[in-house]
Amino acid sequence: MLAPIPVWRPLEQPPVNSSDNQAAINGPGSVPTARTVDLAWVERLLILHRQVWSEVARTDRAGTGSKNAKGDDVKRFDLVANDAALAVLRELQLPVVVDCEESGRQEIGSGTPRHRLVLDPVDGSDNWARGLPLSALSCAVLPVDAPLHPDQVEAALVGPLEQEIPLIALKGSGAWRGNDRLETSKLRNITEAMISVELNHHSPSPGLARLMAAARGVRSYGCASRAISLVAEGATDAHVDVRGRLTAESYLAAARLVIEAGGWVVGLDGAPLAAPESLTDRLGLVAASSRELCDEIAEVLDDGRH
């Protein structure tokens, strides 16, 4: 039986921009789609978060001794969250393809699937296992045959496991926490910026060290989806991951939040973000509150490579 959804809604009737502008990369109102965004995904994502959040909250944080396809340790709550998410999707009886960090690819429901869900039931597992802040359910909804790219994400959820209300975005309709619309800080220069960087398994390069020294403040969170979504919320001004270790289930949903909140997500050289072929392909990225800040960060990182 599905848990009841919260009584609030992110937005009852978000204005969907249906014009076709494939020339845009990302940023405010980027790449509006000619497809009609299915507003039912808001309720489906709310149900998904509610069920996973409640199941994980009552599960212990012990390990299982096994590893997933990326080689990460699998915790008991990872499996519980994965099973809860798949159970919700089966009960919704919607034909979808699900690509998940823990269970690989599955087709759920009968009929021809129109959508693909890229799912990380618990991003930031190590944080949750140790009782540290910042971990989340991350789910991106794309057309079934679309590339794994933020510009293709039609609906997105980043649901902090320590909070009952998730962040949700619909393509062309904004990003929301409950009834509050998300906006980036719009900050344009690094000297005033509070940035986050990911440092796990990485010794900072000269360019990254220069960037960290130039910023007003630096944080490291150990959870890509939450670190990126903090940019969408305006809490931080940029997130930088130069390690070349990020996989799509960790960043796709959060990147869509940033785009819908008025920010930018690009590759480390400032060019459009690459689209990986699978969930095992890895990359680096910059998510920032403005195009100007993205460009400045890319320039500083590039200077460190010469």
C-alpha positions as CSV (number, residue, x, y, z in Angstrom):
1,M,0.0,0.0,0.0
2,L,1.4,3.4,-1.0
3,A,2.0,5.9,1.7
4,P,-0.2,9.0,1.5
5,I,1.3,12.0,-0.3
6,P,1.8,15.3,1.5
7,V,-1.1,17.7,1.5
8,W,0.9,20.4,-0.3
9,R,1.7,20.7,-4.0
10,P,4.8,22.3,-5.5
11,L,2.5,24.1,-8.0
12,E,-1.0,23.4,-9.0
13,Q,-0.8,24.4,-12.7
14,P,2.8,25.4,-13.6
15,P,3.1,27.3,-16.9
16,V,4.7,25.0,-19.4
17,N,6.6,26.7,-22.1
18,S,5.9,24.7,-25.2
19,S,8.1,26.5,-27.8
20,D,10.9,24.7,-29.4
21,N,14.4,26.3,-28.9
22,Q,17.0,23.6,-29.2
23,A,19.7,26.2,-29.7
24,A,19.9,27.0,-26.0
25,I,22.2,24.9,-23.8
26,N,20.8,25.7,-20.4
27,G,20.0,28.6,-18.1
28,P,16.7,30.4,-17.5
29,G,14.0,28.8,-19.6
30,S,16.4,26.7,-21.5
31,V,15.5,24.2,-24.1
32,P,11.7,24.4,-23.7
33,T,10.2,21.2,-25.2
34,A,7.5,20.7,-27.9
35,R,6.4,17.7,-25.9
36,T,3.7,18.4,-23.3
37,V,5.3,17.9,-19.9
38,D,3.2,15.4,-18.0
39,L,2.1,17.2,-14.8
40,A,1.1,13.9,-13.3
41,W,4.8,13.4,-12.7
42,V,4.6,15.9,-9.8
43,E,2.3,13.6,-7.8
44,R,4.2,10.5,-8.8
45,L,7.5,11.9,-7.6
46,L,5.9,13.0,-4.4
47,I,4.7,9.5,-3.8
48,L,8.1,8.1,-4.6
49,H,9.9,10.4,-2.2
50,R,7.4,9.8,0.6
51,Q,7.7,6.1,0.4
52,V,11.5,5.9,0.1
53,W,11.9,8.6,2.8
54,S,9.7,6.7,5.3
55,E,11.3,3.3,4.6
56,V,14.9,4.5,4.9
57,A,14.1,6.4,8.1
58,R,13.2,3.1,9.9
59,T,16.1,1.0,8.5
60,D,19.4,0.5,10.2
61,R,22.6,1.9,8.7
62,A,24.7,-1.3,8.6
63,G,26.6,-2.5,5.5
64,T,25.8,-5.6,3.5
65,G,29.4,-6.6,2.5
66,S,28.5,-6.3,-1.2
67,K,29.3,-3.7,-3.8
68,N,27.2,-2.1,-6.6
69,A,28.1,-1.9,-10.3
70,K,30.3,1.2,-9.6
71,G,32.2,-0.6,-6.9
72,D,30.6,1.3,-4.0
73,D,29.8,-0.4,-0.7
74,V,26.1,-1.3,-0.5
75,K,24.3,-0.5,2.8
76,R,21.1,-2.2,4.0
77,F,19.2,1.1,3.6
78,D,20.4,1.3,-0.1
79,L,18.6,-2.0,-0.8
80,V,15.5,-1.0,1.2
81,A,15.3,2.4,-0.6
82,N,15.8,0.6,-4.0
83,D,13.1,-1.9,-3.2
84,A,10.7,0.8,-2.0
85,A,11.2,2.9,-5.1
86,L,10.6,0.0,-7.5
87,A,7.5,-1.1,-5.5
88,V,6.0,2.4,-5.9
89,L,6.6,2.4,-9.6
90,R,5.1,-1.1,-10.0
91,E,2.0,0.0,-8.0
92,L,1.6,3.1,-10.1
93,Q,1.2,0.6,-13.1
94,L,3.0,2.9,-15.4
95,P,5.1,1.4,-18.2
96,V,8.6,2.9,-17.7
97,V,12.3,1.9,-18.1
98,V,14.2,2.4,-14.8
99,D,18.0,2.8,-14.7
100,C,19.1,2.5,-11.1
101,E,22.4,2.5,-9.4
102,E,21.6,-0.5,-7.2
103,S,19.5,-2.8,-9.5
104,G,20.6,-1.8,-13.1
105,R,18.0,-1.5,-15.9
106,Q,14.4,-2.8,-15.6
107,E,11.2,-2.4,-17.5
108,I,8.2,-1.9,-15.3
109,G,4.5,-2.1,-16.2
110,S,2.8,-3.3,-19.3
111,G,2.7,-1.5,-22.6
112,T,5.2,0.6,-24.5
113,P,7.2,2.9,-22.1
114,R,7.4,6.6,-23.0
115,H,9.7,7.5,-20.1
116,R,13.0,6.5,-18.6
117,L,13.7,7.1,-14.9
118,V,17.3,7.5,-13.8
119,L,17.3,6.8,-10.1
120,D,19.7,6.9,-7.2
121,P,17.7,5.7,-4.2
122,V,20.3,7.1,-1.7
123,D,22.8,9.5,-3.1
124,G,25.3,10.3,-0.3
125,S,25.1,6.8,1.3
126,D,28.3,7.3,3.3
127,N,26.9,10.5,4.8
128,W,23.7,8.7,5.8
129,A,25.5,5.7,7.2
130,R,27.6,7.9,9.5
131,G,24.8,10.2,10.5
132,L,26.2,13.1,8.6
133,P,24.0,15.7,6.8
134,L,23.2,15.7,3.1
135,S,22.0,12.6,1.4
136,A,19.0,12.3,-1.0
137,L,16.8,10.3,-3.3
138,S,17.5,11.5,-6.8
139,C,15.2,10.8,-9.7
140,A,15.3,12.2,-13.3
141,V,12.5,11.5,-15.8
142,L,13.5,11.6,-19.5
143,P,11.9,10.5,-22.8
144,V,12.7,6.8,-23.1
145,D,15.0,7.3,-26.1
146,A,16.6,10.6,-25.0
147,P,20.3,11.1,-24.2
148,L,21.4,11.2,-20.6
149,H,21.6,15.0,-20.4
150,P,20.0,17.6,-18.1
151,D,18.5,19.4,-21.0
152,Q,16.4,16.3,-21.8
153,V,15.0,15.9,-18.2
154,E,11.3,16.5,-18.2
155,A,10.8,16.1,-14.4
156,A,13.2,15.9,-11.6
157,L,13.3,15.2,-7.9
158,V,16.0,15.6,-5.3
159,G,14.5,14.5,-2.0
160,P,16.7,15.1,1.1
161,L,16.4,12.1,3.4
162,E,16.5,14.3,6.4
163,Q,13.6,16.4,5.2
164,E,10.0,15.6,4.4
165,I,9.6,18.1,1.6
166,P,11.5,17.3,-1.6
167,L,12.7,19.6,-4.4
168,I,10.9,19.1,-7.7
169,A,11.4,20.6,-11.2
170,L,9.3,20.4,-14.4
171,K,11.0,21.3,-17.7
172,G,10.1,24.9,-18.6
173,S,8.0,25.4,-15.4
174,G,10.6,26.1,-12.7
175,A,11.9,24.4,-9.6
176,W,10.1,24.2,-6.3
177,R,10.2,23.2,-2.7
178,G,6.5,22.9,-1.8
179,N,5.0,26.3,-2.7
180,D,8.3,28.1,-2.8
181,R,9.9,28.7,-6.2
182,L,13.7,28.1,-6.2
183,E,16.0,30.8,-7.6
184,T,19.8,30.8,-7.8
185,S,21.7,33.7,-6.2
186,K,22.6,35.1,-9.7
187,L,26.1,35.9,-8.3
188,R,28.5,36.6,-11.1
189,N,32.0,36.6,-9.7
190,I,34.1,34.1,-7.8
191,T,35.5,36.5,-5.2
192,E,32.1,36.9,-3.6
193,A,31.0,33.2,-4.2
194,M,30.3,30.5,-1.7
195,I,31.2,27.4,-3.6
196,S,31.3,23.6,-3.0
197,V,33.8,21.2,-4.4
198,E,34.0,17.5,-4.3
199,L,37.3,16.2,-3.0
200,N,36.7,12.4,-2.4
201,H,39.6,10.4,-3.9
202,H,41.1,13.5,-5.4
203,S,44.1,15.7,-4.7
204,P,43.3,19.3,-5.9
205,S,44.9,20.4,-9.2
206,P,46.6,23.8,-9.4
207,G,43.5,25.2,-11.1
208,L,41.1,23.9,-8.4
209,A,43.5,25.1,-5.7
210,R,43.5,28.6,-7.3
211,L,39.7,28.5,-7.5
212,M,39.3,27.5,-3.8
213,A,41.7,30.3,-2.8
214,A,39.8,32.9,-4.8
215,A,36.4,32.0,-3.5
216,R,34.7,33.7,-0.6
217,G,34.1,30.4,1.0
218,V,34.5,26.6,0.2
219,R,32.5,23.6,1.4
220,S,32.6,19.9,0.5
221,Y,29.5,17.8,1.1
222,G,30.0,14.3,-0.3
223,C,26.6,14.1,-2.0
224,A,26.5,15.4,-5.6
225,S,22.7,15.7,-5.9
226,R,22.4,17.8,-2.7
227,A,25.5,19.9,-3.4
228,I,24.2,20.8,-6.9
229,S,20.7,21.4,-5.6
230,L,22.0,23.9,-3.0
231,V,23.0,26.0,-6.0
232,A,19.4,25.9,-7.2
233,E,18.2,27.0,-3.8
234,G,20.6,29.9,-3.7
235,A,22.3,28.6,-0.6
236,T,25.6,28.2,-2.5
237,D,26.7,29.9,-5.7
238,A,28.5,27.1,-7.5
239,H,29.4,23.4,-7.3
240,V,32.6,22.1,-9.0
241,D,33.5,18.5,-9.5
242,V,36.8,18.1,-11.5
243,R,37.5,14.4,-10.5
244,G,35.9,12.8,-13.6
245,R,34.0,10.4,-11.4
246,L,30.4,11.7,-11.5
247,T,27.7,9.3,-13.0
248,A,24.4,10.4,-14.4
249,E,22.1,9.2,-11.6
250,S,23.9,11.5,-9.1
251,Y,23.6,14.8,-11.1
252,L,20.8,14.7,-13.8
253,A,17.9,15.6,-11.5
254,A,19.8,18.2,-9.6
255,A,21.2,19.8,-12.7
256,R,17.6,20.2,-14.0
257,L,16.8,22.0,-10.7
258,V,19.7,24.4,-11.3
259,I,18.6,25.1,-14.9
260,E,15.0,25.7,-13.9
261,A,16.1,28.0,-11.0
262,G,18.0,30.2,-13.5
263,G,21.5,28.7,-13.2
264,W,23.9,27.0,-15.6
265,V,25.5,23.5,-15.8
266,V,28.4,23.0,-18.1
267,G,31.6,20.9,-18.6
268,L,34.8,21.8,-16.9
269,D,35.9,23.8,-20.0
270,G,32.7,25.8,-20.0
271,A,31.4,24.0,-23.0
272,P,28.1,22.1,-23.1
273,L,28.0,19.1,-20.7
274,A,28.6,15.8,-22.4
275,A,25.9,13.1,-22.5
276,P,27.2,9.8,-21.1
277,E,26.2,6.5,-22.8
278,S,25.4,4.7,-19.6
279,L,25.4,5.0,-15.8
280,T,29.0,3.8,-15.6
281,D,30.4,6.6,-17.7
282,R,31.9,9.4,-15.6
283,L,32.5,13.1,-16.0
284,G,33.2,16.4,-14.3
285,L,31.0,19.5,-14.2
286,V,30.4,23.0,-13.0
287,A,27.0,24.1,-11.8
288,A,26.7,27.8,-11.1
289,S,24.2,30.6,-10.3
290,S,24.9,32.5,-13.5
291,R,26.6,32.1,-16.9
292,E,29.2,34.7,-15.9
293,L,30.2,32.7,-12.8
294,C,30.4,29.5,-14.9
295,D,32.7,31.1,-17.4
296,E,35.0,32.6,-14.7
297,I,35.2,29.2,-13.0
298,A,36.1,27.4,-16.2
299,E,38.7,30.1,-17.0
300,V,40.4,29.6,-13.6
301,L,40.4,25.9,-13.9
302,D,41.8,26.1,-17.5
303,D,44.6,28.5,-16.3
304,G,45.7,25.7,-13.8
305,R,46.2,23.3,-16.7
306,H,48.8,25.4,-18.5
